[in-house]
Structure formats: structure tokens, C-alpha cells
Amino acid sequence: MSKTTSPVVLCVDDDPDMLAAVVRTIRADGYHVMAADSPSAALAILGNQAVAVLVSDFEMPEMTGVELAVRARDLQPETVRMMLTGRNTVDTAMAGINIGEVFRFLAKPFSPDALRREVAAAVEHHREVADVASERLTVVRRRRVVETLERDYPGITVVPRDDEGFYLLDGDARHRAAATSALAAVLALFTT
């Protein structure tokens, strides 16, 4: 997936006039805005491009916005999903939240200020979600490194110390330098 300097917001609507209005409104805040006139076009973009926020119409011919949100979540779980809808019903909202994990619903016609404010909130939420995902990945990567080190060098992750606090290898003070070097190598892995 490619990266851009500003968050990518993908707008999806089968109505070209509505799509142009949404894109124009969001682009004013400096986001990298992409447009798709169908759910299949949106899914193609999601398959090739990291997307921070998906702003989708609810009623489209190919699939509903909720169905698109579910497929988008499968492709990019960190993408924050928003829905624009003319159907302001509890059932629509419940389906979006429960099935598609939609972050926000906005009614059509929308207020440009409200859309910009909600997209900004979604971008911030994406940053938080992406940070958590990155931290999880770092923890997993570090655990794998420790497991590999322990497998290749049994006891390396639990190095005893002598009375002065120096690290010992196999409990022998003669190997202090080797133990210190090994520990430095392990610490270097955790700080990168």
C-alpha cells in the first residue's frame, strides 16, 4: 500500500453531484481526497491504497453503505468508516454501527461545516487506532525476537547479576564482558 503525506479520505457515492460536493467540502481541509462512484471502485482503491477515512453513501445499487463498510473493514481494519444517508432511521444506524462498525452517520443534505468537523474527528480517531495497532505490532515483533534469542541462546533473556550488579553469563564473572555485549545487543533490538 502506498503512503501519502496527508491522510487519505475516500468518498463513495453513486450520485456524481453529491460525490463532487462531498469531495469539494473535505478537500478544503487539505486531506488527500479520493472519489469512487461505486462500491466496487472503492474496494479496488482500498485494496491498493491506505485509507484513513471512508465516507460512503448508504443507498447504492451494488451494495449498501453498510455492506461496503464491512468489506472495507476486512481489507483495512484501521480505516474509520462514516456514512451519509437520507434514511435517518434507527434501523439504518443500528445496522451501520453493529454490522459495519460505522464511526459516524451524517444526514443528507449535510452541513459542510458538520461534514468537515466529523471527518476531522474521524481522521483523529484513525490516528489513535493506527497508533494502537502499531504498538501491538511492536510488542509482537519484540516477543518474537526474544523467543528467537532464547531459542538460539538459552538463558539469554534471563542473565544473572553478581553482588556488584554486573551481568554474569552462566554465573561466571569471567564472562562479564560477553554477557554485557549480549545484553547490549538485546537492548539495541528493543530500542529500534
Secondary structure, 3 states (H helix, E strand, C coil): CECCCCCEEEEECCCHHHHHHHHHHHHCCCCEEEEECCHHHHHHHHCCECCCEEEEECCCCCCCHHHHHHHHHHHCCCCEEEEEECCCCHHHHHHHHHCCCEEEEEECCCCHHHHHHHHHHHHHHHHHHHHHHHHHHHHHHHHHHHHHHHHHCCCCCCCCECCCCCECECCEHHHHHHHHHHHHHHHHHHCC
